[in-house]
Each structure stands twice: as structure tokens, then as C-alpha cells.
Amino acid sequence: MNHRKHGLRLLGLLAVAALSAMALAASAQAVTPGFLVGKKAPGTILLPTVGAEQEGSGTLLVPSLNQSVTCKKFTVDEGVIKTNTDAFGVLLYEECTVLEHKSPFAEINCSIEEPIRAEALILPAELTKKDALGNLLPALLAEKIKSTIKYFLPGKLTEACVLPEQVTVTGELCIAIDNNDTPETLLLSSQAIQAECKARKTLEGTEIATTVTKEEEEKGLAFLDKLKYGIQEAFINANAKVFLTGVHKGLTLGVSLY
């Protein structure tokens, strides 16, 4: 009888030890993603500035409207890493055309007022996907996106452009990272990647922050980041190299999850 009690006690201790180890492992992984500049967390005195170059063309897709806006280039009007977890960027898009999204991919007879200005708060984040070793992959989340696309039909005052005079782009954009923590980090966005950022309990990309209720959380609900063209869901297909400028030029740039 005593042997049985000792055996049960030992099993209980082993179970507690196993649960404690699992809790420690989970807490070790639950680290807030942060920016890396030169393999270190960015300082607070000299704020790192960031430049970027688009690879090929970048496209804003609006599937429900069979519409896409393609821009051949952009310039970084402002790019600064303010803290370990907070950056801000302003891009100016040029050489843009508006097309049908599906065949025959005809150009819509409207011009776009340029440059298109787009600003966003940039946060370090993580994807739900993992690498071959089971580690979560780093990402960026562009929040509080604000941009206005203005359409017009030049030189024909008697005709009107078939598109609205202007459309506002808002919401959040999930961005995957390749060549992380290198002098030229590659950022990638697509319709598939947009669904790969971790769902959140709190959504701060809107004018008024919204939180999932306790009842919704118990049902496993959370906010998935979405980009909006007016009221329609939109996606970005684009790749761009990003790099540090100014006094930090040549240093590595990335996101750390550990």
C-alpha cells in the first residue's frame, strides 16, 4: 500500500514538473517582437531612418470590383524607427495606372493624380507560419494606413471618369520578411500573406480601438487584419528592399522574436 502511495505521489510530482516546464517554454516564446538595428535594439538618441526600393511593380488589388491599381515605383518620403516597437513611414507612389483585375486586363479610362501618398504606423510582428525548425517567422504590420487615390479624365471636360473622384485606402497590411537582419531586408506582401499575421484580441488600426469581448474570445474569435479600398476588401502584391540610411547606413535591419 505504501509503495502505491509513493508511486502516485511520484507521478503527481512528475506531472507538476512537466506542466511547469511547458509553462516556462510557453512564456519563453511569448516575447514581444522588436526591431533590430545593427543586431541590437534601436537606440533612443539617434533615430534610425529607413529607405526602400520597390522590386518591379506594386499592385493594389480590389477583387470585388475587378479593379487593380499598379504603380511602377515609389519613394520614401519619411521612414523612421522611433522605438523598439514603433516606426512610421510615408511612401509616394508614381507612374500608376488603373486596370481590370481579370482578363482581358484592359486599362480603365481614368488617370490617377500623382503622387499617391500613403502613410502608416509600422510594427514588428510575427506570422502564424513557422520555419523548418518550428520557429515563428518575423513580419511587419502596417497599421492605421491612410491613403487617398484620386481619379480624373484629363483633357475631356464633357466626359467623366467611370470611377469615383477619390477613394480612401485604410486598414492594416501584413508584410512578410525575407533576408531578415541583413543590410538589405526584403519585404513581401500578397493576398496569401495578408492572412498570415497572427490574429489579435485588440484592433488598433481603426480610428477607435476595438476589443474582442470575453464571449467572443471564448468562441476563439479574434481580429484578422484587413486592408480596405473604400468599403471593399483589398490586397497588395509587392516586394521591396529596405535599408538603413543616414548615420546607420550599411548596418543590418530586422525583426527579432526572441
C-alpha positions as a Markdown table, in Angstrom:
| # | Residue | x | y | z |
|---|---|---|---|---|
| 1 | Met | 0.0 | 0.0 | 0.0 |
| 2 | Asn | 2.8 | 2.3 | 0.9 |
| 3 | His | 4.5 | 1.6 | -2.4 |
| 4 | Arg | 1.3 | 2.5 | -4.2 |
| 5 | Lys | 1.1 | 5.9 | -2.4 |
| 6 | His | 4.7 | 6.7 | -3.1 |
| 7 | Gly | 4.1 | 5.7 | -6.8 |
| 8 | Leu | 1.1 | 8.0 | -7.0 |
| 9 | Arg | 3.0 | 10.8 | -5.3 |
| 10 | Leu | 5.9 | 10.4 | -7.7 |
| 11 | Leu | 3.5 | 10.5 | -10.7 |
| 12 | Gly | 1.9 | 13.7 | -9.3 |
| 13 | Leu | 5.3 | 15.4 | -8.9 |
| 14 | Leu | 6.3 | 14.4 | -12.4 |
| 15 | Ala | 3.0 | 15.8 | -13.8 |
| 16 | Val | 3.6 | 19.1 | -12.0 |
| 17 | Ala | 7.2 | 19.3 | -13.2 |
| 18 | Ala | 6.0 | 18.6 | -16.8 |
| 19 | Leu | 3.4 | 21.3 | -16.6 |
| 20 | Ser | 5.8 | 23.8 | -15.1 |
| 21 | Ala | 8.3 | 23.1 | -17.9 |
| 22 | Met | 5.6 | 23.6 | -20.5 |
| 23 | Ala | 4.6 | 26.9 | -18.9 |
| 24 | Leu | 8.2 | 28.1 | -18.9 |
| 25 | Ala | 8.6 | 27.1 | -22.5 |
| 26 | Ala | 5.5 | 29.0 | -23.5 |
| 27 | Ser | 6.5 | 32.1 | -21.5 |
| 28 | Ala | 9.9 | 32.0 | -23.1 |
| 29 | Gln | 8.3 | 32.1 | -26.6 |
| 30 | Ala | 5.8 | 34.8 | -25.7 |
| 31 | Val | 8.2 | 37.7 | -26.4 |
| 32 | Thr | 7.1 | 40.9 | -27.9 |
| 33 | Pro | 8.6 | 41.3 | -31.4 |
| 34 | Gly | 11.1 | 44.1 | -31.7 |
| 35 | Phe | 13.2 | 45.9 | -34.3 |
| 36 | Leu | 16.9 | 45.2 | -34.7 |
| 37 | Val | 19.4 | 47.8 | -35.9 |
| 38 | Gly | 22.9 | 46.5 | -36.3 |
| 39 | Lys | 22.0 | 43.3 | -34.4 |
| 40 | Lys | 20.8 | 45.4 | -31.4 |
| 41 | Ala | 17.6 | 47.1 | -30.3 |
| 42 | Pro | 17.5 | 50.6 | -31.8 |
| 43 | Gly | 18.7 | 53.5 | -29.5 |
| 44 | Thr | 16.6 | 56.5 | -28.4 |
| 45 | Ile | 19.0 | 59.3 | -29.2 |
| 46 | Leu | 19.7 | 59.0 | -33.0 |
| 47 | Leu | 16.6 | 57.6 | -34.5 |
| 48 | Pro | 17.3 | 55.2 | -37.4 |
| 49 | Thr | 16.0 | 56.3 | -40.7 |
| 50 | Val | 14.9 | 53.9 | -43.4 |
| 51 | Gly | 14.9 | 53.9 | -47.2 |
| 52 | Ala | 13.4 | 51.4 | -49.7 |
| 53 | Glu | 13.3 | 50.4 | -53.3 |
| 54 | Gln | 10.4 | 48.6 | -55.0 |
| 55 | Glu | 11.3 | 45.4 | -56.9 |
| 56 | Gly | 9.2 | 45.5 | -60.1 |
| 57 | Ser | 5.7 | 47.0 | -59.9 |
| 58 | Gly | 3.4 | 47.1 | -56.9 |
| 59 | Thr | -0.3 | 46.4 | -57.3 |
| 60 | Leu | -3.3 | 47.2 | -55.2 |
| 61 | Leu | -6.0 | 44.6 | -55.9 |
| 62 | Val | -9.7 | 45.0 | -55.3 |
| 63 | Pro | -11.2 | 41.6 | -56.4 |
| 64 | Ser | -14.8 | 42.5 | -55.7 |
| 65 | Leu | -14.6 | 45.5 | -58.2 |
| 66 | Asn | -12.4 | 43.7 | -60.7 |
| 67 | Gln | -10.0 | 46.6 | -60.3 |
| 68 | Ser | -6.3 | 47.0 | -59.7 |
| 69 | Val | -4.0 | 50.0 | -59.3 |
| 70 | Thr | -0.4 | 49.3 | -60.4 |
| 71 | Cys | 2.5 | 51.7 | -59.7 |
| 72 | Lys | 5.9 | 51.2 | -61.1 |
| 73 | Lys | 7.8 | 53.0 | -58.4 |
| 74 | Phe | 7.7 | 54.7 | -55.0 |
| 75 | Thr | 9.9 | 56.9 | -52.9 |
| 76 | Val | 10.2 | 57.0 | -49.2 |
| 77 | Asp | 9.2 | 60.5 | -48.1 |
| 78 | Glu | 9.6 | 59.6 | -44.4 |
| 79 | Gly | 10.8 | 56.5 | -42.7 |
| 80 | Val | 11.9 | 56.4 | -39.1 |
| 81 | Ile | 12.2 | 53.8 | -36.3 |
| 82 | Lys | 11.0 | 55.7 | -33.2 |
| 83 | Thr | 11.3 | 52.9 | -30.6 |
| 84 | Asn | 12.0 | 49.1 | -30.4 |
| 85 | Thr | 8.3 | 48.5 | -31.3 |
| 86 | Asp | 7.2 | 51.6 | -33.2 |
| 87 | Ala | 8.1 | 53.0 | -36.6 |
| 88 | Phe | 6.4 | 55.4 | -39.1 |
| 89 | Gly | 6.5 | 55.6 | -42.8 |
| 90 | Val | 5.3 | 57.7 | -45.7 |
| 91 | Leu | 5.5 | 56.5 | -49.3 |
| 92 | Leu | 4.9 | 58.4 | -52.5 |
| 93 | Tyr | 3.7 | 56.2 | -55.4 |
| 94 | Glu | 4.2 | 57.3 | -59.0 |
| 95 | Glu | 3.7 | 56.0 | -62.6 |
| 96 | Cys | 0.4 | 54.4 | -61.7 |
| 97 | Thr | -2.4 | 53.0 | -63.9 |
| 98 | Val | -5.8 | 51.5 | -63.1 |
| 99 | Leu | -6.6 | 48.2 | -64.8 |
| 100 | Glu | -9.2 | 45.5 | -64.8 |
| 101 | His | -8.1 | 42.8 | -62.4 |
| 102 | Lys | -9.1 | 39.9 | -64.6 |
| 103 | Ser | -8.9 | 39.1 | -68.3 |
| 104 | Pro | -8.8 | 41.0 | -70.6 |
| 105 | Phe | -6.9 | 43.2 | -68.1 |
| 106 | Ala | -7.9 | 46.3 | -70.1 |
| 107 | Glu | -6.8 | 49.7 | -68.8 |
| 108 | Ile | -9.7 | 51.7 | -67.3 |
| 109 | Asn | -10.1 | 55.1 | -69.0 |
| 110 | Cys | -9.1 | 57.1 | -65.9 |
| 111 | Ser | -5.9 | 58.8 | -64.8 |
| 112 | Ile | -4.6 | 59.0 | -61.3 |
| 113 | Glu | -3.4 | 62.1 | -59.6 |
| 114 | Glu | 0.2 | 61.6 | -58.5 |
| 115 | Pro | 2.0 | 61.1 | -56.3 |
| 116 | Ile | -0.3 | 58.8 | -54.2 |
| 117 | Arg | 0.7 | 59.5 | -50.6 |
| 118 | Ala | 0.4 | 56.5 | -48.2 |
| 119 | Glu | 1.3 | 56.7 | -44.5 |
| 120 | Ala | 1.2 | 54.0 | -41.8 |
| 121 | Leu | 2.4 | 53.1 | -38.4 |
| 122 | Ile | 4.8 | 50.1 | -38.7 |
| 123 | Leu | 5.0 | 47.5 | -36.0 |
| 124 | Pro | 7.3 | 44.4 | -35.7 |
| 125 | Ala | 5.1 | 41.3 | -35.7 |
| 126 | Glu | 5.1 | 37.5 | -36.4 |
| 127 | Leu | 3.5 | 35.2 | -38.9 |
| 128 | Thr | 1.5 | 32.1 | -38.0 |
| 129 | Lys | 3.8 | 30.1 | -40.3 |
| 130 | Lys | 7.0 | 28.5 | -39.0 |
| 131 | Asp | 10.3 | 27.7 | -40.5 |
| 132 | Ala | 11.8 | 24.1 | -40.8 |
| 133 | Leu | 12.9 | 24.2 | -37.2 |
| 134 | Gly | 9.5 | 25.2 | -35.9 |
| 135 | Asn | 10.3 | 28.8 | -35.2 |
| 136 | Leu | 7.7 | 31.5 | -35.9 |
| 137 | Leu | 8.6 | 33.8 | -38.8 |
| 138 | Pro | 9.1 | 37.5 | -38.3 |
| 139 | Ala | 6.8 | 40.0 | -40.0 |
| 140 | Leu | 5.8 | 43.7 | -40.1 |
| 141 | Leu | 2.3 | 45.0 | -39.6 |
| 142 | Ala | 1.4 | 48.3 | -41.2 |
| 143 | Glu | -1.4 | 49.8 | -39.1 |
| 144 | Lys | -3.5 | 52.9 | -39.4 |
| 145 | Ile | -2.9 | 53.1 | -43.1 |
| 146 | Lys | -4.2 | 56.3 | -44.7 |
| 147 | Ser | -4.1 | 57.0 | -48.4 |
| 148 | Thr | -6.4 | 58.7 | -50.9 |
| 149 | Ile | -6.4 | 57.8 | -54.6 |
| 150 | Lys | -7.8 | 60.5 | -56.8 |
| 151 | Tyr | -9.1 | 59.7 | -60.4 |
| 152 | Phe | -9.8 | 62.1 | -63.3 |
| 153 | Leu | -10.2 | 62.1 | -67.1 |
| 154 | Pro | -7.7 | 64.7 | -68.4 |
| 155 | Gly | -8.5 | 66.9 | -71.4 |
| 156 | Lys | -12.1 | 65.9 | -71.8 |
| 157 | Leu | -14.3 | 68.2 | -69.7 |
| 158 | Thr | -17.5 | 66.8 | -71.3 |
| 159 | Glu | -16.8 | 63.2 | -70.2 |
| 160 | Ala | -16.5 | 61.8 | -66.7 |
| 161 | Cys | -14.2 | 59.1 | -65.4 |
| 162 | Val | -16.2 | 56.0 | -64.6 |
| 163 | Leu | -14.5 | 55.7 | -61.2 |
| 164 | Pro | -15.3 | 57.8 | -58.1 |
| 165 | Glu | -13.5 | 61.1 | -57.8 |
| 166 | Gln | -11.5 | 59.7 | -54.9 |
| 167 | Val | -11.3 | 56.6 | -52.8 |
| 168 | Thr | -9.6 | 56.3 | -49.4 |
| 169 | Val | -7.5 | 53.3 | -48.5 |
| 170 | Thr | -7.4 | 52.3 | -44.8 |
| 171 | Gly | -6.8 | 49.3 | -42.5 |
| 172 | Glu | -3.9 | 47.1 | -41.9 |
| 173 | Leu | -1.3 | 45.3 | -44.1 |
| 174 | Cys | 0.6 | 42.1 | -43.1 |
| 175 | Ile | 4.1 | 42.0 | -44.5 |
| 176 | Ala | 6.4 | 39.0 | -44.6 |
| 177 | Ile | 10.2 | 39.4 | -44.2 |
| 178 | Asp | 13.0 | 37.7 | -46.1 |
| 179 | Asn | 16.7 | 38.2 | -45.6 |
| 180 | Asn | 15.8 | 39.3 | -42.1 |
| 181 | Asp | 18.5 | 41.1 | -40.1 |
| 182 | Thr | 20.7 | 41.9 | -43.1 |
| 183 | Pro | 21.8 | 45.2 | -44.7 |
| 184 | Glu | 19.0 | 44.8 | -47.4 |
| 185 | Thr | 16.0 | 43.1 | -45.9 |
| 186 | Leu | 13.3 | 42.1 | -48.3 |
| 187 | Leu | 9.6 | 42.8 | -47.6 |
| 188 | Leu | 6.9 | 40.8 | -49.3 |
| 189 | Ser | 3.1 | 41.4 | -49.4 |
| 190 | Ser | 0.4 | 39.4 | -51.2 |
| 191 | Gln | -3.2 | 38.2 | -50.8 |
| 192 | Ala | -1.9 | 34.9 | -49.2 |
| 193 | Ile | 0.5 | 36.8 | -46.8 |
| 194 | Gln | -2.3 | 39.1 | -45.8 |
| 195 | Ala | -4.0 | 36.2 | -43.9 |
| 196 | Glu | -0.7 | 35.0 | -42.2 |
| 197 | Cys | -0.2 | 37.6 | -39.5 |
| 198 | Lys | -1.4 | 36.4 | -36.1 |
| 199 | Ala | -5.0 | 37.3 | -35.2 |
| 200 | Arg | -5.3 | 39.8 | -32.4 |
| 201 | Lys | -7.6 | 40.4 | -29.5 |
| 202 | Thr | -7.3 | 44.2 | -29.9 |
| 203 | Leu | -7.5 | 46.0 | -33.3 |
| 204 | Glu | -5.9 | 49.4 | -33.3 |
| 205 | Gly | -5.8 | 50.1 | -37.0 |
| 206 | Thr | -9.2 | 52.0 | -36.9 |
| 207 | Glu | -9.9 | 55.4 | -35.6 |
| 208 | Ile | -11.5 | 53.9 | -32.5 |
| 209 | Ala | -9.6 | 50.9 | -31.0 |
| 210 | Thr | -11.9 | 47.8 | -30.8 |
| 211 | Thr | -11.5 | 44.8 | -28.5 |
| 212 | Val | -12.8 | 41.3 | -28.7 |
| 213 | Thr | -15.3 | 40.6 | -25.9 |
| 214 | Lys | -14.8 | 37.8 | -23.4 |
| 215 | Glu | -17.7 | 35.9 | -25.0 |
| 216 | Glu | -16.1 | 36.2 | -28.5 |
| 217 | Glu | -12.7 | 35.2 | -27.1 |
| 218 | Glu | -14.2 | 32.1 | -25.6 |
| 219 | Lys | -15.5 | 31.2 | -29.1 |
| 220 | Gly | -12.0 | 31.5 | -30.5 |
| 221 | Leu | -12.7 | 34.7 | -32.3 |
| 222 | Ala | -10.2 | 37.4 | -32.9 |
| 223 | Phe | -9.4 | 40.2 | -35.4 |
| 224 | Leu | -7.7 | 39.4 | -38.7 |
| 225 | Asp | -6.0 | 42.4 | -40.3 |
| 226 | Lys | -7.7 | 43.7 | -43.4 |
| 227 | Leu | -7.0 | 46.4 | -46.0 |
| 228 | Lys | -9.9 | 48.4 | -47.3 |
| 229 | Tyr | -10.4 | 50.3 | -50.6 |
| 230 | Gly | -13.4 | 52.3 | -49.6 |
| 231 | Ile | -15.6 | 49.6 | -48.1 |
| 232 | Gln | -14.2 | 46.8 | -50.2 |
| 233 | Glu | -11.5 | 44.4 | -49.1 |
| 234 | Ala | -8.2 | 45.0 | -50.9 |
| 235 | Phe | -4.8 | 43.3 | -51.1 |
| 236 | Ile | -1.2 | 44.4 | -52.0 |
| 237 | Asn | 1.0 | 42.4 | -54.3 |
| 238 | Ala | 4.5 | 43.9 | -54.0 |
| 239 | Asn | 8.1 | 43.3 | -53.0 |
| 240 | Ala | 10.6 | 45.9 | -51.8 |
| 241 | Lys | 14.1 | 46.1 | -50.3 |
| 242 | Val | 14.5 | 48.2 | -47.2 |
| 243 | Phe | 17.7 | 49.5 | -45.7 |
| 244 | Leu | 19.0 | 52.0 | -43.2 |
| 245 | Thr | 20.1 | 55.5 | -44.2 |
| 246 | Gly | 21.9 | 58.4 | -42.6 |
| 247 | Val | 24.4 | 57.6 | -39.8 |
| 248 | His | 23.1 | 54.0 | -39.7 |
| 249 | Lys | 23.7 | 53.3 | -43.4 |
| 250 | Gly | 25.1 | 49.8 | -44.0 |
| 251 | Leu | 24.0 | 48.3 | -40.7 |
| 252 | Thr | 21.7 | 45.3 | -40.6 |
| 253 | Leu | 18.0 | 45.7 | -40.2 |
| 254 | Gly | 15.4 | 43.2 | -39.0 |
| 255 | Val | 12.9 | 42.0 | -36.5 |
| 256 | Ser | 13.6 | 39.8 | -33.5 |
| 257 | Leu | 11.1 | 37.4 | -32.0 |
| 258 | Tyr | 13.3 | 36.3 | -29.1 |
